[in-house]
Amino acid sequence: MKQSGENYRRIVIKVGSSLLYPSPKIINSKLFQDLAREVSSLADSGKEVVLVSSGAIASAMHLLGLKQRPKELVLLQSASSIGQNELMNIYRNAFEKRGYRTAQILLTRDDFADRKRSLNAKNTLLTLLKMDRIVPIINENDAVSTDEIKFGDNDKLSALVASLISADILIILSDVDGLLDKNKKVIHIVEKITHQIKELASPTTKKTSIGGMVTKIEAAEIAIDSGIPCVIANGHKDNIIMQILEAPEKYGTLFLPKKGLPERKRWIAFNARAKGKIIIDDGAKEAIVKNNRSLLSPGIVDLEGDFNAGDVVEICGMDNICCARGIVSVASQELKQIMGKRYHREIVHRDNLVVKK
């Protein structure tokens, strides 16, 4: 397969902590300069580039001489507030040499889960991309994020950003060459993320970072379901971004996109926080999954959680495996009274429903 770099006008690039800070004692200054050079060159050629960068906590570990990543939430938050400032200073200096200014955007999970905040974040990013010689740099707002609202890693954050702004490609740079098969050889093209593909992933053991290949595949899944190709590649290689854009199937692992979901359904599928769960029988599951039907009340056998009309819920089969997500038209208290019975309207209309595949 060959894809031309000309097709990629809007690009999201994610950079991992392990690239920027290989160990708590070492900062990869060359990589910061290389990123600024490649991103600036792309912007000079008319491309729109968003950088999603980890490294705030790793930066603080470097500054404070910490050997291990803090485990307590309050220490992580404090370290992030110190390290984020230093991280952006390094980026600012690197991009200023190229005639560019940097714009910092710090996001939490709730910025995506709330529809209004999600649209606000999107509008801010798109406005920044229209400005002359500005590079948006995004990180999770670790200084205020709690366990309940954390992404868990910036791989997922980068995929959600790519989906939010309808990027043309997502590039995840790490310290690995891509997804390796059982013989430790790079798989250059993944047409479908199967159970076997997921089994090849392994978590990271780096002291300055979290995530690993598991979270990268999860991010790739969000991207390709949004109709966006995703490449996982080794950021240590010279000119890797330009090489990927020229031939994404040669440098790292390219995950091929599916037919993308509409924007509103992407929000339902990936961003919104589910407020409850609806259990359905086999007939209702078949109607939803195979026949693209709405969810009706006769097929509902149980529910969990306290939700209102307009909330997003998980829809699960009798085996408790969730097969869809959707926006309910009825609150949980009313639904308890009518489930299993006929009702005058859909509980979840198919236009507000996303099937998990």
C-alpha positions as a Python dict, from the first residue, in 0.01 Angstrom:
ca = {
    (1, 'M'): (0, 0, 0),
    (2, 'K'): (126, 350, -80),
    (3, 'Q'): (-14, 672, 59),
    (4, 'S'): (113, 1010, -51),
    (5, 'G'): (224, 1265, 204),
    (6, 'E'): (24, 1520, 6),
    (7, 'N'): (-289, 1364, 156),
    (8, 'Y'): (-188, 1459, 509),
    (9, 'R'): (-266, 1824, 565),
    (10, 'R'): (-366, 1810, 932),
    (11, 'I'): (-123, 1607, 1139),
    (12, 'V'): (-122, 1508, 1508),
    (13, 'I'): (214, 1394, 1647),
    (14, 'K'): (248, 1235, 1989),
    (15, 'V'): (586, 1226, 2164),
    (16, 'G'): (644, 997, 2460),
    (17, 'S'): (831, 1070, 2782),
    (18, 'S'): (1080, 790, 2719),
    (19, 'L'): (1198, 971, 2406),
    (20, 'L'): (1242, 1311, 2569),
    (21, 'Y'): (1380, 1175, 2897),
    (22, 'P'): (1545, 832, 2844),
    (23, 'S'): (1621, 824, 3217),
    (24, 'P'): (1564, 1061, 3511),
    (25, 'K'): (1922, 1189, 3467),
    (26, 'I'): (1915, 1242, 3091),
    (27, 'I'): (1729, 1494, 2873),
    (28, 'N'): (1731, 1433, 2497),
    (29, 'S'): (1801, 1791, 2389),
    (30, 'K'): (1867, 1686, 2031),
    (31, 'L'): (1519, 1539, 1998),
    (32, 'F'): (1353, 1865, 2106),
    (33, 'Q'): (1550, 2045, 1835),
    (34, 'D'): (1471, 1778, 1575),
    (35, 'L'): (1100, 1798, 1654),
    (36, 'A'): (1104, 2175, 1620),
    (37, 'R'): (1287, 2148, 1288),
    (38, 'E'): (1052, 1890, 1136),
    (39, 'V'): (730, 2045, 1268),
    (40, 'S'): (838, 2393, 1156),
    (41, 'S'): (927, 2260, 812),
    (42, 'L'): (583, 2101, 781),
    (43, 'A'): (413, 2423, 890),
    (44, 'D'): (625, 2619, 640),
    (45, 'S'): (487, 2395, 366),
    (46, 'G'): (127, 2467, 464),
    (47, 'K'): (59, 2170, 691),
    (48, 'E'): (-136, 2203, 1017),
    (49, 'V'): (50, 2031, 1300),
    (50, 'V'): (-55, 1963, 1658),
    (51, 'L'): (202, 1824, 1900),
    (52, 'V'): (84, 1608, 2192),
    (53, 'S'): (376, 1584, 2429),
    (54, 'S'): (427, 1385, 2745),
    (55, 'G'): (715, 1472, 2972),
    (56, 'A'): (596, 1704, 3249),
    (57, 'I'): (651, 1454, 3528),
    (58, 'A'): (968, 1318, 3365),
    (59, 'S'): (1094, 1677, 3343),
    (60, 'A'): (1030, 1728, 3714),
    (61, 'M'): (1210, 1402, 3793),
    (62, 'H'): (1507, 1533, 3598),
    (63, 'L'): (1500, 1873, 3771),
    (64, 'L'): (1448, 1737, 4121),
    (65, 'G'): (1682, 1439, 4091),
    (66, 'L'): (1409, 1182, 4150),
    (67, 'K'): (1502, 823, 4064),
    (68, 'Q'): (1149, 686, 4059),
    (69, 'R'): (822, 824, 3923),
    (70, 'P'): (610, 942, 4222),
    (71, 'K'): (320, 713, 4307),
    (72, 'E'): (102, 929, 4530),
    (73, 'L'): (-145, 1143, 4336),
    (74, 'V'): (-60, 1465, 4521),
    (75, 'L'): (312, 1414, 4448),
    (76, 'L'): (240, 1345, 4082),
    (77, 'Q'): (31, 1661, 4061),
    (78, 'S'): (300, 1868, 4228),
    (79, 'A'): (574, 1724, 4007),
    (80, 'S'): (365, 1796, 3699),
    (81, 'S'): (319, 2161, 3794),
    (82, 'I'): (697, 2197, 3818),
    (83, 'G'): (784, 1992, 3512),
    (84, 'Q'): (522, 2133, 3274),
    (85, 'N'): (669, 2481, 3299),
    (86, 'E'): (1018, 2351, 3224),
    (87, 'L'): (891, 2132, 2939),
    (88, 'M'): (722, 2424, 2766),
    (89, 'N'): (1029, 2644, 2813),
    (90, 'I'): (1237, 2387, 2626),
    (91, 'Y'): (982, 2369, 2345),
    (92, 'R'): (949, 2749, 2335),
    (93, 'N'): (1323, 2794, 2294),
    (94, 'A'): (1346, 2525, 2027),
    (95, 'F'): (1060, 2665, 1818),
    (96, 'E'): (1165, 3030, 1858),
    (97, 'K'): (1486, 2945, 1673),
    (98, 'R'): (1262, 2846, 1381),
    (99, 'G'): (1048, 3159, 1402),
    (100, 'Y'): (751, 2991, 1568),
    (101, 'R'): (566, 3047, 1893),
    (102, 'T'): (413, 2769, 2101),
    (103, 'A'): (61, 2757, 2246),
    (104, 'Q'): (7, 2541, 2555),
    (105, 'I'): (-320, 2350, 2596),
    (106, 'L'): (-374, 2134, 2906),
    (107, 'L'): (-672, 1899, 2896),
    (108, 'T'): (-847, 1656, 3128),
    (109, 'R'): (-1080, 1368, 3047),
    (110, 'D'): (-1378, 1586, 3135),
    (111, 'D'): (-1285, 1831, 2859),
    (112, 'F'): (-1375, 1556, 2615),
    (113, 'A'): (-1659, 1395, 2810),
    (114, 'D'): (-1866, 1714, 2826),
    (115, 'R'): (-2001, 1792, 2478),
    (116, 'K'): (-1983, 2172, 2519),
    (117, 'R'): (-1629, 2166, 2657),
    (118, 'S'): (-1527, 1926, 2381),
    (119, 'L'): (-1652, 2165, 2113),
    (120, 'N'): (-1479, 2456, 2289),
    (121, 'A'): (-1149, 2265, 2286),
    (122, 'K'): (-1198, 2184, 1919),
    (123, 'N'): (-1269, 2547, 1828),
    (124, 'T'): (-963, 2665, 2020),
    (125, 'L'): (-738, 2417, 1842),
    (126, 'L'): (-877, 2497, 1497),
    (127, 'T'): (-837, 2869, 1564),
    (128, 'L'): (-474, 2823, 1669),
    (129, 'L'): (-405, 2621, 1355),
    (130, 'K'): (-529, 2911, 1144),
    (131, 'M'): (-294, 3155, 1316),
    (132, 'D'): (39, 3237, 1156),
    (133, 'R'): (349, 3059, 1294),
    (134, 'I'): (182, 2907, 1600),
    (135, 'V'): (236, 2545, 1710),
    (136, 'P'): (-23, 2405, 1959),
    (137, 'I'): (135, 2173, 2218),
    (138, 'I'): (-105, 1960, 2422),
    (139, 'N'): (-53, 1765, 2742),
    (140, 'E'): (-279, 1620, 3006),
    (141, 'N'): (-342, 1861, 3292),
    (142, 'D'): (-175, 1635, 3546),
    (143, 'A'): (-157, 1912, 3805),
    (144, 'V'): (-535, 1893, 3859),
    (145, 'S'): (-631, 1554, 3712),
    (146, 'T'): (-754, 1292, 3957),
    (147, 'D'): (-769, 917, 3904),
    (148, 'E'): (-1131, 950, 3798),
    (149, 'I'): (-1065, 1199, 3518),
    (150, 'K'): (-719, 1094, 3396),
    (151, 'F'): (-661, 957, 3047),
    (152, 'G'): (-404, 720, 3192),
    (153, 'D'): (-155, 805, 2918),
    (154, 'N'): (-102, 1052, 2636),
    (155, 'D'): (-143, 789, 2366),
    (156, 'K'): (-519, 794, 2419),
    (157, 'L'): (-515, 1173, 2454),
    (158, 'S'): (-344, 1205, 2115),
    (159, 'A'): (-604, 979, 1951),
    (160, 'L'): (-891, 1177, 2102),
    (161, 'V'): (-732, 1501, 1982),
    (162, 'A'): (-689, 1357, 1633),
    (163, 'S'): (-1051, 1249, 1632),
    (164, 'L'): (-1168, 1582, 1772),
    (165, 'I'): (-1010, 1790, 1496),
    (166, 'S'): (-1058, 1530, 1218),
    (167, 'A'): (-684, 1492, 1157),
    (168, 'D'): (-556, 1328, 841),
    (169, 'I'): (-302, 1114, 1026),
    (170, 'L'): (-190, 1036, 1383),
    (171, 'I'): (180, 967, 1438),
    (172, 'I'): (281, 814, 1773),
    (173, 'L'): (656, 841, 1832),
    (174, 'S'): (815, 617, 2091),
    (175, 'D'): (1144, 439, 2152),
    (176, 'V'): (1034, 124, 1967),
    (177, 'D'): (1032, 56, 1591),
    (178, 'G'): (663, -34, 1591),
    (179, 'L'): (450, -335, 1677),
    (180, 'L'): (663, -650, 1674),
    (181, 'D'): (548, -1000, 1581),
    (182, 'K'): (641, -1311, 1778),
    (183, 'N'): (975, -1322, 1597),
    (184, 'K'): (1051, -962, 1705),
    (185, 'K'): (1010, -827, 1353),
    (186, 'V'): (814, -509, 1282),
    (187, 'I'): (462, -555, 1147),
    (188, 'H'): (449, -277, 890),
    (189, 'I'): (76, -283, 812),
    (190, 'V'): (-218, -377, 1036),
    (191, 'E'): (-542, -397, 842),
    (192, 'K'): (-754, -487, 1145),
    (193, 'I'): (-689, -479, 1520),
    (194, 'T'): (-771, -834, 1623),
    (195, 'H'): (-732, -1024, 1949),
    (196, 'Q'): (-408, -1168, 1810),
    (197, 'I'): (-272, -818, 1742),
    (198, 'K'): (-356, -707, 2095),
    (199, 'E'): (-177, -1010, 2239),
    (200, 'L'): (149, -889, 2082),
    (201, 'A'): (145, -573, 2295),
    (202, 'S'): (324, -538, 2626),
    (203, 'P'): (326, -261, 2890),
    (204, 'T'): (626, -37, 2950),
    (205, 'T'): (891, -82, 3220),
    (206, 'K'): (1036, 270, 3186),
    (207, 'K'): (1081, 465, 3510),
    (208, 'T'): (983, 799, 3357),
    (209, 'S'): (670, 692, 3166),
    (210, 'I'): (349, 491, 3167),
    (211, 'G'): (160, 309, 2896),
    (212, 'G'): (356, 97, 2649),
    (213, 'M'): (237, -79, 2335),
    (214, 'V'): (-96, -170, 2496),
    (215, 'T'): (-204, 193, 2519),
    (216, 'K'): (-67, 268, 2173),
    (217, 'I'): (-286, 0, 2017),
    (218, 'E'): (-584, 134, 2213),
    (219, 'A'): (-506, 478, 2071),
    (220, 'A'): (-471, 335, 1721),
    (221, 'E'): (-813, 175, 1761),
    (222, 'I'): (-973, 512, 1839),
    (223, 'A'): (-795, 672, 1543),
    (224, 'I'): (-887, 412, 1283),
    (225, 'D'): (-1248, 397, 1405),
    (226, 'S'): (-1252, 772, 1341),
    (227, 'G'): (-1129, 715, 986),
    (228, 'I'): (-773, 830, 1067),
    (229, 'P'): (-461, 625, 982),
    (230, 'C'): (-221, 580, 1272),
    (231, 'V'): (153, 509, 1264),
    (232, 'I'): (359, 391, 1560),
    (233, 'A'): (730, 451, 1496),
    (234, 'N'): (1071, 508, 1653),
    (235, 'G'): (1124, 876, 1727),
    (236, 'H'): (1500, 831, 1761),
    (237, 'K'): (1537, 793, 1385),
    (238, 'D'): (1643, 1103, 1193),
    (239, 'N'): (1370, 1278, 993),
    (240, 'I'): (1123, 1011, 1100),
    (241, 'I'): (817, 1238, 1069),
    (242, 'M'): (897, 1334, 710),
    (243, 'Q'): (971, 973, 622),
    (244, 'I'): (641, 856, 767),
    (245, 'L'): (447, 1115, 573),
    (246, 'E'): (620, 1005, 251),
    (247, 'A'): (567, 631, 305),
    (248, 'P'): (378, 547, 625),
    (249, 'E'): (381, 175, 547),
    (250, 'K'): (764, 161, 556),
    (251, 'Y'): (854, 332, 883),
    (252, 'G'): (701, 167, 1187),
    (253, 'T'): (354, 14, 1198),
    (254, 'L'): (69, 162, 995),
    (255, 'F'): (-284, 91, 1118),
    (256, 'L'): (-524, 129, 827),
    (257, 'P'): (-837, 340, 888),
    (258, 'K'): (-1195, 221, 869),
    (259, 'K'): (-1481, 425, 733),
    (260, 'G'): (-1491, 702, 989),
    (261, 'L'): (-1781, 767, 1223),
    (262, 'P'): (-1960, 1103, 1201),
    (263, 'E'): (-1833, 1360, 1452),
    (264, 'R'): (-2127, 1328, 1692),
    (265, 'K'): (-2100, 949, 1699),
    (266, 'R'): (-1726, 977, 1762),
    (267, 'W'): (-1807, 1179, 2071),
    (268, 'I'): (-2054, 912, 2187),
    (269, 'A'): (-1808, 630, 2117),
    (270, 'F'): (-1484, 770, 2257),
    (271, 'N'): (-1533, 1089, 2458),
    (272, 'A'): (-1855, 1079, 2657),
    (273, 'R'): (-1848, 923, 3001),
    (274, 'A'): (-2111, 649, 3037),
    (275, 'K'): (-2351, 722, 3325),
    (276, 'G'): (-2500, 375, 3341),
    (277, 'K'): (-2557, 40, 3176),
    (278, 'I'): (-2855, -120, 3001),
    (279, 'I'): (-2873, -501, 2975),
    (280, 'I'): (-3059, -633, 2670),
    (281, 'D'): (-3176, -974, 2551),
    (282, 'D'): (-3037, -1159, 2249),
    (283, 'G'): (-3311, -1040, 2017),
    (284, 'A'): (-3246, -675, 2094),
    (285, 'K'): (-2871, -729, 2061),
    (286, 'E'): (-2913, -880, 1714),
    (287, 'A'): (-3141, -595, 1608),
    (288, 'I'): (-2884, -337, 1718),
    (289, 'V'): (-2560, -505, 1611),
    (290, 'K'): (-2663, -675, 1288),
    (291, 'N'): (-2968, -484, 1167),
    (292, 'N'): (-2883, -124, 1263),
    (293, 'R'): (-3203, -84, 1465),
    (294, 'S'): (-3285, 142, 1758),
    (295, 'L'): (-3308, 7, 2112),
    (296, 'L'): (-3669, -49, 2218),
    (297, 'S'): (-3795, -107, 2570),
    (298, 'P'): (-3926, -466, 2521),
    (299, 'G'): (-3568, -588, 2472),
    (300, 'I'): (-3438, -444, 2801),
    (301, 'V'): (-3400, -691, 3087),
    (302, 'D'): (-3204, -489, 3344),
    (303, 'L'): (-3014, -166, 3402),
    (304, 'E'): (-2745, -26, 3627),
    (305, 'G'): (-2665, 326, 3741),
    (306, 'D'): (-2860, 647, 3782),
    (307, 'F'): (-2888, 841, 3457),
    (308, 'N'): (-3101, 1109, 3299),
    (309, 'A'): (-3248, 1150, 2953),
    (310, 'G'): (-2967, 1273, 2728),
    (311, 'D'): (-2693, 1082, 2911),
    (312, 'V'): (-2468, 827, 2743),
    (313, 'V'): (-2497, 465, 2856),
    (314, 'E'): (-2329, 135, 2778),
    (315, 'I'): (-2552, -128, 2617),
    (316, 'C'): (-2459, -486, 2705),
    (317, 'G'): (-2580, -833, 2622),
    (318, 'M'): (-2688, -1107, 2863),
    (319, 'D'): (-2319, -1205, 2892),
    (320, 'N'): (-2251, -854, 3032),
    (321, 'I'): (-2022, -777, 2736),
    (322, 'C'): (-2099, -431, 2605),
    (323, 'C'): (-2188, -419, 2237),
    (324, 'A'): (-2286, -53, 2193),
    (325, 'R'): (-2306, 296, 2345),
    (326, 'G'): (-2581, 548, 2303),
    (327, 'I'): (-2773, 849, 2427),
    (328, 'V'): (-3088, 749, 2618),
    (329, 'S'): (-3418, 930, 2577),
    (330, 'V'): (-3554, 814, 2915),
    (331, 'A'): (-3417, 853, 3269),
    (332, 'S'): (-3328, 540, 3465),
    (333, 'Q'): (-3614, 580, 3714),
    (334, 'E'): (-3874, 586, 3437),
    (335, 'L'): (-3695, 312, 3243),
    (336, 'K'): (-3725, 76, 3540),
    (337, 'Q'): (-4103, 103, 3510),
    (338, 'I'): (-4126, 42, 3135),
    (339, 'M'): (-3841, -199, 3053),
    (340, 'G'): (-3968, -521, 2900),
    (341, 'K'): (-4290, -346, 2798),
    (342, 'R'): (-4399, -157, 2490),
    (343, 'Y'): (-4324, 214, 2491),
    (344, 'H'): (-4420, 491, 2249),
    (345, 'R'): (-4064, 587, 2147),
    (346, 'E'): (-3714, 449, 2114),
    (347, 'I'): (-3504, 424, 2430),
    (348, 'V'): (-3191, 483, 2221),
    (349, 'H'): (-3249, 593, 1862),
    (350, 'R'): (-3009, 443, 1607),
    (351, 'D'): (-2891, 794, 1517),
    (352, 'N'): (-2767, 825, 1877),
    (353, 'L'): (-2617, 476, 1894),
    (354, 'V'): (-2269, 343, 1815),
    (355, 'V'): (-2207, -30, 1782),
    (356, 'K'): (-1876, -168, 1912),
    (357, 'K'): (-1706, -379, 1649),
}
